[in-house]
């Protein structure tokens, strides 16, 4: 189904205002040399404004971003689709030929999910003192929406659960690029001025690119793909690229704008969360993500000689963030984004299966 938008001028202006704020944060982060600046900067500034305005408001609904506000998911899907299309253009025969060697990394991911699930449960239950249900579904290393839905049905504290799951993604998006910059010894990817598209790309490919994004969204939802907003345009773009039907390069500013929208939507997730709960959730998220990244690092080091892939590609493939956000990091670092995305799709599917079994046993 093609995304439908209700024509509500005030709501449209409000969305555009939030994106403008996110743009300021994105360009400020770029000036400071932060990795992945447009998504991180927009996220941080919008989240800060959400928290400050709520603290200063006489009533929650009078805050700049009221607790009842939800960013339009159909609008957001278009920009995720743009990122998916950009990743699909990297789906080349070279990537396909590496898949037999990826059997080792897929096998390692099969172990990674239950190992990190168990470790996270210990962190949230024993260290964070979350009740059993909340700790169990907060521990999921993926499957954000499934974990929230099944956790709510199982009696978990929905605010703590949502915070844990969203902070998992935000912590990975924040820590991984910074860690990669420290590992390499200098800013990497977009922080180093690297673009996501050829520098001389103009708007000549925009019509076919727009068609691929919209058609990919429609097909992705119709056939019930996991992460359809990303994967539908990605697969269609890959087919178009591999067959040589068309060139799908888009200008860097369009890809940067997509990152700003995605970062802005993540920033609005902080609405309605009290500072005490936020700080408690934040340090637990850092501890959880740090543990998962250590497990992922160990596995990546073992897999380097077995797969022939670079360490950074394997580490990003194991990093427990959202599919879109991890694909963005890989795209920014030019770290085989199609290979990385395939691993994250597998991780999400495997995690959802594990969550389903956990929910059944818990029920």
C-alpha positions, 0 to 999 in steps of 0.5 A, spaced: 500 500 500 502 506 498 503 511 504 497 515 505 498 522 508 492 526 512 492 533 509 493 537 516 497 543 515 498 544 523 501 537 523 505 538 517 508 544 519 510 541 526 513 535 523 517 540 518 519 544 524 522 538 528 526 536 522 528 543 521 531 543 529 534 536 527 537 539 521 540 544 526 543 538 530 545 535 524 550 540 521 552 542 528 554 535 529 558 535 522 562 541 524 564 538 531 566 532 527 562 527 530 561 520 526 554 519 522 553 527 524 546 527 521 543 522 524 546 523 531 546 530 531 538 531 530 537 525 535 541 528 540 538 535 539 531 533 538 531 529 544 534 534 549 529 539 547 523 534 548 526 533 555 527 540 557 520 543 554 517 537 558 520 539 564 519 547 563 511 546 561 506 546 566 502 540 563 505 535 559 501 536 553 503 543 553 510 541 552 513 543 545 513 535 543 507 533 547 507 525 550 501 524 545 505 526 539 507 520 534 511 522 528 508 520 522 510 513 520 508 513 513 512 519 512 518 516 515 518 510 511 519 514 505 526 516 507 528 509 510 526 507 503 531 512 500 537 509 505 534 502 502 535 504 495 542 507 496 544 500 500 541 496 494 546 500 489 551 496 493 549 489 491 554 487 486 556 480 483 562 481 488 557 481 494 553 475 492 560 471 490 562 473 498 556 469 500 558 462 501 564 465 505 558 468 510 556 461 512 561 462 518 558 469 520 551 466 519 553 460 524 556 465 529 550 470 529 546 463 530 550 463 537 550 470 538 543 471 539 541 466 545 548 468 548 547 476 548 539 475 550 542 471 556 547 476 558 542 482 557 537 478 562 542 478 567 544 485 566 537 488 567 534 483 572 540 482 577 543 489 576 538 493 574 533 490 578 527 489 573 522 484 574 522 478 570 518 480 564 521 487 563 528 484 564 526 478 559 523 482 553 528 488 555 534 483 553 532 482 546 538 484 542 533 485 536 526 485 534 524 492 537 517 492 536 516 484 537 519 485 544 515 491 546 508 488 543 509 481 546 512 484 553 506 488 554 502 482 553 506 478 558 505 484 563 512 487 562 513 495 565 512 498 558 515 504 559 522 501 562 521 496 556 520 501 550 526 505 553 531 499 554 529 497 546 530 504 543 536 506 548 539 499 545 539 502 538 541 509 540 547 507 544 549 502 538 548 508 533 552 513 538 558 508 540 560 504 534 562 510 530 566 513 535 569 506 537 571 505 530 574 512 529 578 511 535 580 504 533 582 507 526 585 513 529 582 518 525 574 520 524 571 515 519 565 515 514 561 521 514 565 525 520 571 525 515 567 528 509 565 521 506 559 522 502 554 516 501 554 517 493 559 520 488 560 527 489 558 529 482 551 526 482 545 530 480 538 529 480 538 526 473 536 519 476 531 522 481 525 520 477 527 512 477 530 513 484 523 515 486 519 510 483 524 504 486 523 507 493 515 507 492 514 501 488 519 497 493 515 500 499 509 497 496 512 490 495 515 490 501 509 491 505 505 486 501 509 480 501 511 482 509 518 482 508 522 484 515 523 491 516 519 492 509 521 500 509 528 498 508 528 491 505 523 492 499 527 498 496 533 495 497 532 489 494 528 492 488 534 497 487 539 491 487 535 488 482 535 494 478 543 495 479 545 488 478 541 487 471 543 494 469 536 497 467 538 504 470 543 508 475 540 509 481 545 514 484 542 520 488 545 526 491 549 526 498 544 532 500 538 527 499 541 522 503 543 526 509 536 529 509 534 522 510 538 521 516 536 527 519 529 525 518 531 518 521 535 521 527 529 526 528 524 521 529 528 517 534 529 523 538 522 524 539 522 517 542 524 521 549 518 524 550 514 522 556 520 519 559 522 522 566 529 524 567 530 519 573 528 513 569 532 516 563 538 516 566 537 509 569 535 506 563 541 510 559 547 506 564 543 500 563 543 500 556 550 502 555 552 496 560 548 492 555 550 494 549 558 494 551 557 487 553 554 485 546 559 489 542 564 485 546 561 479 544 561 481 537 568 483 537 570 477 539 566 473 534 569 478 529 576 477 530 575 469 530 571 470 523 576 474 519 581 469 517 575 464 516 570 469 512 576 473 508 572 480 510 575 486 514 574 486 521 570 493 521 565 489 516 564 483 521 563 488 527 558 492 524 554 485 522 554 483 529 552 490 532 545 490 535 542 496 532 536 497 528 537 494 521 536 501 518 541 504 523 546 499 522 546 499 514 547 507 515 553 506 519 556 501 514 554 505 508 557 511 511 564 507 512 563 504 505 564 497 509 560 492 504 553 495 506 549 489 503 553 484 506 552 487 513 544 488 511 543 481 510 546 479 517 542 484 520 536 481 517 538 474 519 539 477 526 532 480 526 529 474 524 532 469 529 531 474 534 524 474 533 523 467 533 527 466 540 522 472 542 516 468 540 518 462 544 520 466 550 513 469 550 510 462 549 514 459 555 513 465 559 505 465 558 
